[in-house]
Amino acid sequence: MRKVKPDEMHGGYAGRSLQDKIRALMDKQNKRVKADGDRSSTDYMLKVGRLEGMAAALAILRNIPGAPSSVNHEIQLSNERINETA
């Protein structure tokens, strides 16, 4: 079991927040998209669709007035996160 970082935890004993869970799944999916070499395959398109769907869900949850939170912005943040850990 992987060690959870303090910034990934939610207060109390509730565990990680929904946003943290979606962020983690989105980063895994983003790595899968980047690892797929055949960009014309149906499998690649499904991976991209799932990534965009998670980004859209996260953008909806993070809808803070005055803050940018679009699908492209969430994917950009995911790219930054996975490049940090790679």
C-alpha positions as CSV (number, residue, x, y, z in Angstrom):
1,M,0.0,0.0,0.0
2,R,1.4,3.4,-0.9
3,K,2.1,6.0,1.6
4,V,-0.4,8.9,1.4
5,K,1.1,12.4,1.5
6,P,-0.4,14.9,4.0
7,D,-1.7,17.2,1.1
8,E,-3.7,14.2,-0.2
9,M,-5.5,13.7,3.1
10,H,-8.9,15.1,4.0
11,G,-9.5,16.3,7.6
12,G,-10.5,13.8,10.2
13,Y,-10.8,10.1,9.5
14,A,-12.7,10.4,6.3
15,G,-9.8,9.7,4.0
16,R,-9.0,11.5,0.8
17,S,-11.5,13.9,-0.7
18,L,-13.4,13.1,-3.9
19,Q,-11.3,15.7,-5.7
20,D,-8.1,14.0,-4.5
21,K,-9.4,10.6,-5.7
22,I,-10.3,11.9,-9.1
23,R,-6.9,13.7,-9.4
24,A,-5.1,10.5,-8.7
25,L,-7.1,8.5,-11.2
26,M,-6.7,11.3,-13.8
27,D,-2.9,11.2,-13.4
28,K,-2.9,7.5,-13.9
29,Q,-5.0,7.8,-17.0
30,N,-2.8,10.6,-18.3
31,K,0.2,8.4,-18.0
32,R,-1.6,5.7,-20.0
33,V,-2.4,8.2,-22.7
34,K,1.2,9.4,-22.9
35,A,2.5,5.7,-23.0
36,D,0.2,4.8,-25.9
37,G,2.2,5.2,-29.2
38,D,-0.6,4.6,-31.7
39,R,-2.6,7.8,-31.7
40,S,-4.9,6.5,-34.4
41,S,-6.2,3.5,-32.5
42,T,-9.6,3.2,-30.9
43,D,-8.0,2.3,-27.6
44,Y,-6.1,5.6,-27.6
45,M,-9.2,7.6,-28.3
46,L,-11.0,5.8,-25.4
47,K,-8.1,6.7,-23.1
48,V,-8.2,10.3,-24.1
49,G,-12.0,10.4,-23.7
50,R,-11.7,9.0,-20.2
51,L,-9.0,11.5,-19.3
52,E,-11.2,14.4,-20.6
53,G,-14.2,13.0,-18.7
54,M,-12.3,13.0,-15.4
55,A,-10.9,16.5,-16.1
56,A,-14.5,17.7,-16.7
57,A,-15.7,16.1,-13.5
58,L,-12.8,17.7,-11.6
59,A,-13.5,21.1,-13.2
60,I,-17.1,20.9,-12.1
61,L,-16.1,20.1,-8.5
62,R,-13.5,22.8,-8.4
63,N,-15.8,25.5,-9.8
64,I,-14.5,28.4,-7.8
65,P,-15.6,31.8,-8.8
66,G,-12.8,33.7,-10.5
67,A,-10.5,30.7,-10.8
68,P,-9.8,29.0,-14.1
69,S,-11.1,25.4,-14.0
70,S,-11.7,24.2,-17.5
71,V,-11.0,20.8,-18.9
72,N,-7.8,22.0,-20.6
73,H,-6.6,23.6,-17.4
74,E,-7.2,20.4,-15.4
75,I,-5.3,18.4,-18.0
76,Q,-2.4,21.0,-17.9
77,L,-2.3,20.6,-14.1
78,S,-2.2,16.8,-14.4
79,N,0.7,17.1,-16.9
80,E,2.6,19.2,-14.4
81,R,1.8,16.7,-11.6
82,I,3.0,13.6,-13.5
83,N,6.1,15.4,-14.8
84,E,7.0,16.2,-11.1
85,T,6.8,12.5,-10.1
86,A,8.3,11.0,-13.2
